[in-house]
Amino acid sequence: MAKLITPLFLLLLCAVVVVSLATGSSAVPVLSGLLDWFGGVDSAAAIIIGEIRLPRTLLAIAVGAALGMSGAALQGLLRNPLADPSLTGASQGAALGAATVFYFGLFSGAGAAAPALAGLIGAGLALLLMLGLAGSSRPSMVIMAGLAISTLTGAALATVLNFAPNPFAMQELVFWLLGSVSERGLDHLTLLLPALLLGGGLIWSQRQLLFGLSLGEQVAESMGLTYRRGSRLIVLGAALLVGASVAVAGSIGFVGLVVPHLVRPLVQHRPDRLLLPSALAGASLVCLADICVRLLPPNREIKLGVLTALIGAPLFIWLIWKDRKRWL
């Protein structure tokens, strides 16, 4: 059964993509719209599908996959099912970087992609500070260093909000931080993909280490696995995934925390087998949440990050309650 989980989640994601492309205020034939867009035909269906719905769908998939995989990797590395991808500090660093665009007007030449570009730089700086502060690769040091950088960047972000030049700039920044994949284009996906491929590749290369750590650190070392180097690569990969996601789409919470919890029993609690299914499940979840956002009335728009929090928080409470009853 565990071998069928990845193909099943892949089929689910394909179905969600079709629904996402077909969902909107206007009924548009998906297949003909895609064919027109790829063929360069300037039709209404091509514009709606290729320029609006397709970038939004692809971005939701990329962000969800990044958050799902990073959460599964960090929980496996730290042997803690409550580990959250934001522990690296990269998400807060990305948010602070994007805030500087709204405050100082940096990277004006990048246009709408300026917040994402600045967010990537902020995530990279936060990652460097976290790795420098952690020193060793011990999980406890990584967590403490990540929390310290998160606290520092969070305080700086609050300061930026406090001294916003005008209420409109502060409102725009707050709305951006709530998380969304709307009003994004393929240029945002271009910024996200390199970090997604690099971060995912780093984590995937250390899947044997994650399996060894599930049996104990000494067992992992007896298998010839280098814990110090491998753990740094996993943290680096997770930070790249989370930082790039926040830089492009804002803060979308609970995906990296809840998705691995739901998928873990299906893969027999193997952390190495959890990576790809968590990525696919995270992509499906974020894409489904974005579909729900589009189905709401236009005058009552809710941000994607708010919706995932409303869904994820009760689900996470239920998971904790179920585990608590198991140990009573």
N, C-alpha and C positions, 0 to 999 in steps of 0.2 A: 504493500500500500504506500509506503514512504517514497518509493520510486516514482509513483504516479502523481505525487503532490505538485512537482514543478510543472509537468505538462498540463495538469488541471488548472493551476493558477494562470498559466499562459493562455489557455483557452478563455478563462474568465476575463483576463485583461483585454483580449481581442474583442470579446463581446461588449465590454465596457467602452472600448474605443469607438465601436460602431454606434452605440447609443449616444455617446458624447458628441460625435459628429452630426448626429441627427437631431440633437436637442437644441432648441433655440426659439426665438420669438417668431421666426419664419420657417415654414415647412419647405425644405430644400432637399432634392434627391442627392444623396451622399455620393453614390458611385459616379454619376454624370458630373457632379461638381468637381470631384477629384480628377476625373479624366480631363475635364476642361482646363483645370488649373495646371496640371502637368503638361498638357498640350499647348499651353499659352493662349487659350481661347478666353477672350475678355467677356465672360458672361456673369450674370448675377449670381448663379450658383457657384461659379469658380471663385468669385470674390468672397462670398460668405464662408464657403468651406475652406478654401486655401489661405485666405488672409486673416480670418477671424477665428474660426473654430479649430482648425488644425493646429496652429501654434499654441493655442490655449490647451488643447488636449495633450499635445506632446510635452509641454512644459509641466502639466500636472503629473504626467507619467514619470518624467525625469525627477521631479522633486520628491514624489512619493517613493520611488525606487531608492533614491539617495538616503532618505530618512529611514526607510525600512531596513536597508542593509547596514547603515551605520549603527542603528540601535541594536541589531542582532550581533554585530561584531563587538561592540563595547560590552554588552551583557555577557558575551562569552569570554572576553578577555578578563573582565573584572570578577567573573563568577558571581554576578549580582543581577538578578532579574529586574531590579529597580533602577538599573543604570540608564541614564537618559543621554541621548546624543549631545545635548547642550552642555554636558559636563566638561567638554574640551575647551569651552570659552569661545569657540569660533563663531557660534551663532550671535552672541552678544557683540563680538568684534565686527561682524558683518553689519549688524544693525547700526553700530556707531559709525562705521564707514559710510553707510548710506545716509545717515543723518547729517553728515558734513556737507553732502551735496545740497540738501534742502536749506542748510544754514548758511553755508559760504558760497554756494553756487559753483562748486568745483566741477571739472570735466564737462563744461558746457558744450564742448564740441561733440561729445558722445550722444547728445540728444536724450531720448527716453531711456537709453541704456546706461546713463550716468550713475544712477543709484546702484545698479548691479555691479558696475566696474569698481566704484568706490567700496562697495560691500566686500568684493573679493579681496581688495587690498587690505581692508580692515580685518577680515578673517585671517589672512596670511600673517599679519603683524601679531594678532592675538595668539595664533598658533606658535609663532616663534617665541613669544614671551612665555607661553605655557611650557613649552619644551625646555627652555632655558631655566625656568624656575623649578621644574620637576627634578631636573638633574638625573636621578636614577629612573629606572623603568618600573619601579614597584607600583602596583595599582593604587595603593594608598597615596603615594606622592603625586601620581597623575591626577587623582580626584581632587586632592587639596590644591594643587596648582591650577587646575581648571576652574575650581570654585573661586579661587583668589582672582584670577583674570576675569571671570564672569562678573564678580562683584565690582571690580575696578571699572570695567567697561560699562556696566550697568549704571554706576554712579556718574560716569562721564556722559552717558546718554541722557540721564535725568537732568544733568546740568545744561546740556544742549537744548532740551525741551523747555527748561525753565527760562532760558535767555533767548528763546526764539524771536527773530526780528519782528514778526507780526503774527496775529492769530491764524492767518491763512496758511503760513508756512508750517506752524505747529500742527494744524489740523491735517495738512497733507502728509506730514511725517507720521502722525499717529495712525492715519488710515493705511499708510504703506506698511507700518509695522504689524498691523492686524493680519496681514497675509492675504495674498490674492494672486491668481494667475490671469486675471482679466487685463485687458489693455497692454498685453505683452506681445511681442512679435518674435519672429525667428532669430533676430539679432540677440535677444535674451537667451534663447536656447543655444546659440553659438557660444555665448560666454559660459554657460553652464556645462556643456558637454565635455570640454577638456578636463575640467576638475572632476566631473562624474566618472569619466573613463579612468583617469589616473587614480582617484581615490578608491574606486571599485576594484581596480586591478591590484592595488596594494593590499587591500583586505583579502581578496580572493587568493592571492599568493601565499597567505598565512593561514589558510583554512586548516591545514594539518596541525598547526600550533594550537588553534582553538580546540580541535578534537583532543589533543594531548593534554591541554589544561583542564578539560572536563574530567580527566582521570587523576589530576593532581600535578603540581609543578614539577615534582621529582620524576614522575612518570614521563612528562614531556621532555625533560632533559635527558632521561635514559633513552628516549627515542631518537636522540641526536638533534633535537630542535633547539634553536638558539632563542631563549626567552627574551633576553634584553633587546636584541635587534628586532625580533618579530613583533614584540609588543609596541615598540616605537612606530613600526610601520603600520600597525593596525590603528593606533591613535592618530597618526598622520593621515591615513586614508579616511577615517571617520570625520576628522576635522575638515578635510577638503570637501567631503560630501555635504556636511551640514553647513559649513560656511558659504559654499556656493549656492546652496538651496535658499538660505536666508537672504543672501545678497540679491538673488533674482526675484524671489516670490514673497519675501517678508517672513514673519514668524508663523509657522504652521505646526502647532504643538500636538503632542500625544501620539503622533504617528509612529515615531521611532521607539516609543515606550510600550505602546499597546500591541502593535502588530506582531513583534516577536513572541509576545505572550500567547497570542491566539494561534500562531503557527507552530510553536515549539512542540506541543503534544503530537502533532501530525508527522513530525520527522523524528519521533522517538527520542526527543530531547538531545539530539546531536547538534552542537553548535556549528560544526562544519557543514552540515546539511541544511542549516537554517538560513544561510545567507541569501541564496537565490530565491527561495520561496518567500522570504520576508520582503525582498526587493519587489517581487511581482505583486505580492499582497498589498504592500504600501502604495505602489503605483495605482492599483485598482481602487484602493480606499480613497486616495486623494482625488482621483478622477471622478469617482462616484459622488464625493462631497461637492466637487465643482458642478456636477450635473444638478445636484439639489439646489445649489446657489442660483443657477440659471432658471430653475423652475419657480422660484419665488417671485412674487409681484415686483415689478421694477421700482416702485416707490418704497419698497421695504427690503432693500438689498442688504444682505448680511455678508460679511467678509469670510473668506474661506477658512482663515485661521480661527475665527470665532466658532464656526460650525464644527470644525474638527475637535475643538476643545469641548464644545457642548456634547458631542458624541463620545469623545475619548474619556473624559473625566468620569462619568457614571460607569462606563465599561471598566475602567481601571479600578474603581472602587469595588465593583462586583468581583473582579479577579482577586483583589486583596482579601475580600471577605471569604471567597471560596478557599483560598490557601490558608486563611486563618482557621477556618472550621476543620480543615484537614489536620492541623497540628494540635487542635484542642483535645 
